[in-house]
């Protein structure tokens, strides 16, 4: 039963809702602070550009974000208010490098109608008070005392009920607000009020202005010396103050955002709904406003926020496209644009629909999203793990090892690829035609297996076999020296770097050699009590060609030991525990931190921090990578060193922000890997897998890869068809060139490899594409695309007409083969028992696919079910139909074959406004609703009475804080059938903020364990701004608030891995579970996404 | 005539001076550290946990009026030359008078 669910973010929100600039982290540093709904990001302005400093999760949806500086402070403070009526004032403590809370509180009222136009939070420019407009007819004041401390908040009655914007005016002796509002005749006006703090009331302000532009929606307060306010309308812009009134007409546009350029407020950047950026100039003489000027600068993403940074650089935050860093040039370019885009920051929001497909047929899901809106609409292909781009491959069975070698010590490129087999060694090299061909290194023995190879100093190469170590000239390729194993001993494992060789022979013999010019010197021999299973002397100290430490893995006592070189003295011995021997050890450095990695025979990997001076091993961690033995190798990509763990589940180990991360490589099984950086294949890897040797380059090292396909139009529904290898979209094209904005709805067919449009079908005027499905019908082998539409007429409240269109893909073209008129909007289509199930306004309707006498086909209505407000989201399983209603939560219907009827079986009687539904299993259904909550309901088949059986019982509740538009079954990661995590069913969701998340249904014992971990973590990881995690995740709607149940916050649980060792130990103590065990269990969960 | 974008503000001339324009078709990939505070200063000083005045806005208005009534009975000199009638009919103008 999928009662117990774990919710985790695979892709964080990227929709930028707010941004501001100020001296937050130090009086000298200029910061850009960005809000992405439930997170803030702090950036530092540097010579190189924007440098990200910190990503701060906020336990709330950010409603307002402002930087301000109370009197006497040298740094700015950050004011944040959340949609659930909490606020906090944050300060950066530069010494501790921590965000501390100066003040926080709850500003909710027990009675009050939440504002329709969003919450407003503003700070008086002279820091006398914070003003909030949260409920209609009320203005909340949080006063500052003269020391900058906040005092008790109070409400003032605000007569204007339909408020569009409120701002503080600059340069007023008493704090003064300007209110833009709409009266009951829909006319818009502005009015000013002074805030009398002592009397807790308003006083009529110095001026007002009636009958503004009907589209006036935004106020921009102008700082001294000019003061006053700019009122931005759709057709006019007005400057207004007690003494002046200036207006200019503008080309019709909806201004969505503004950014002040000059401190004196004479220039502003305005961003409109089409992504056009304008400069608004207030012309003035002797501090007296003489007029306004507006100039088109160019095009950006559709901006939700604009922040002028410094030296002509501007940050454009977007909700509908990627955010940007732009530069304003003095002179326009050839196209007349002053705007130069320098950086793009990915934004997946709003995700209105997505599908999960396996395009590369590797058994791994990729998510293809309909992202962005209007002209910034795009498809995004989101894939987990690191891909290998194959350059060349040959069939080669039985590879036992691979090493690349250079033809001279100072050659920047590798020439030879040594491939070892059980009883021979073959050498491949790049020829003049840049082809890989077999060659010979005469000094090597080729009739035996090679245990290890390496470049050595003085243009030499080293080959270790079971009987000897051979030193060969890399230029003449001739043997220069040989060290022979004593008779009766055979070398089992060996390692080398450019000046040292370490090898182990049976009976616990450890031999250390040093490489000279034409000579191998046996420097030291040690006798260990057990046999050696693996070795490493990768030089990670100051000297890049000499290691003063050796790592040795042992049989029998299952330990890993550190020896000093050259004397082979034992420095550290660490017992690994368990019965699985170490198979590969590696000394490595990530981001300046030294580690010892130790891979076991069962696919587990241990890592330790290594102290290079003392050789001590600390902070042991264990993760499970696969189930087969792992071989570790380092490689470089973009001049950073990473580790490749070859196994049944190949993984790249890398470090980000001084934390080790594990990313899947999108290959099924890799037995060996070695870096092969040749002139023809620079920065490549040679990979041995499944009887094949492949040379390929590797993707950028990161967990999620996102590819963008800009469409220039807004894709709203997507669906994939395996048989025709195509995607189909319902898309809207906006035409902004004509005087009036028009839109056209189109069905697009895309190739699933190139993502090019290969065919289109235009819908009628006023006809919207609402749903799309790829399906087949009983008694018909074809696979069709079915599209549900609605005629959205301006005079109708709800569409009364729509169509179902059935297309066949023939020769890459969409061929309409059938159409059926419907009595409303077709909100959803599902394949159902070889028939087509449609949700049409209030009704669920089932259609049969009938063969006519003339051989053509048609949809014929079979049966239906009435009784919904609007049936928006439908999922099916067998004969069961789960419906998500506009406002009546979830209901369960059943199709009765014999009677040819659909009946209601049960429903949830709560009044939830649904945004998505999914069936988790036979009995548990998952829903998302418009207050950003998730909930699960259970079918109660065993109920004693009909009444009980007809009720879907709510079993889980959780505040996600995200607006979910779609759930889909599937997984972003390759599933390992024999791992614990591989057994956990998952479902993916996509949200307005661009979040991709995973809901994983856990077994009860795992849930209980993690529930306990979550409550212990709440005590250790504090909410920024003093906000409570428990309250944040509590289910919350207008009607009720209830503690989260049967859902866990995976983001909190997985942040366990980011804790310092001492904090982990604190949690471990409270849990009475060892740190290592906790880490392993949490690390496994991170592999769900 | 100079450009409309002339004399753009410069707070620190070094900022963005060495920026290398990246390929605009590729997005920036720098990821900041995620902050998980474990210190105790996420809670503000006790006097800075702000709540709203418990008194309802209407009750506050009544109290204010009755107080003013009381004061006006004691003698016009210490109130601010207000009559209760004015308070009842024009609360807004009465407070504006009080300001003077």
Interface residues (C-beta under 8 A of the other chain):
Chain A: X30 X41 X42 X43 X45 X46 X47 X48 X49 X51 X52 X53 X54 X55 X56 X57 X87 X88 X89 X93 X96 X98 X99 X100 X101 X102 X103 X104 X105 X106 X107 X108 X109 X138 X140 X142 X149 X150 X151 X152 X153 X154 X155 X156 X157 X196 X199 X200 X201 X202 X203 X204 X261 X262 X263 X267 X279 X281 X293 X295 X297 X308 X309 X310 X311 X312 X313 X322 X325 X327 X328 X329 X330 X331 X338 X340 X341 X342 X343 X344 X345 X346 X656 X657 X700 X702 X706 X708 X1020 X1021 X1022 X1023 X1024 X1025 X1026 X1055 X1058 X1059 X1060 X1063
Chain B: X3 X4 X5 X6 X8 X9 X10 X11 X12 X13 X14 X15 X16 X17 X18 X19 X20 X21 X22 X24 X25 X26 X27 X28 X29 X30 X31 X32 X33 X34 X35 X36 X37 X38 X39 X40 X41 X42 X43 X44 X47 X48 X49 X50 X51 X52 X53 X57 X60 X64 X91 X92 X95 X96 X98 X99
